[in-house]
Amino acid sequence: MMKRGDDPIQREQAKAYIEGHIDEAIREDWERLLMEDEETFTSYMEMLDELQEDLPSLENSSVFTERVMADWAKMTESSAALEHVTVEEGGRRYRWYEKTIFHYAVAASLTLLIMSSGMFDKLHTGQMELMIPKKDNSPSFSEQVIQATSGWLDQLMGSR
C-alpha cells in the first residue's frame, strides 16, 4: 500500500487515510499494515510531518482534554455497572471470583472430590506396610539428623 511512499496513488491513499476521507475496509487495511510493517509506519510518519501545516490545529486543547476525560469517565462508569462488582473496605473493587472465600471453597471442593474418588489411593501403588520399630536402642534417623545439626550449630556458635 504505502511502501517507500514513491507511488503517487499510494501517497494519495495515505493522505486520504490521514485526513479521514477513506472507506472503512481500506482504513482497516491501512491500520493493519501500519501495525505490521515498520517501513510503512516510517513513511506514514514522514507524510504526517509533511502534511502538518495542512491539518487542522487544536485551538483549545484544555477543553478538548476535559471533554475526552468526561467521555472516558462516563464509559468507565457504565462498564463498571455492568460488571457486578462490590466495594470492599479501602475502596478497592472486587469481583466475586477475586474473593478469598471463593478460592477456599474451590480448593475444598476439589480436595473432597479427589479424596472421594480415591485418586490419592492410586498415587501409592505398592503395599502399605507398617513400620516395625527397631529392637536395638540405636536412635532413629530423625534423631541422628537433629543431633548432627545441633552439634554443627554448637561448633559454629563456639567458634565465635
Secondary structure, 3 states (H helix, E strand, C coil): CCCCCCCHHHHHHHHHHHHCCCCHHHHHHHHHHHHHCHHHHHHHHHHHHHCCCCCCCCCCHHHHHHHHHHHHHHHHHHHHHHCCCEECHHHCEECHHHCHHHHHHHHHHHHHHHHHHCCCCCCCCCCCCCCCCCCCCCCCHHHHHHHHHHHHHHHHHHCC
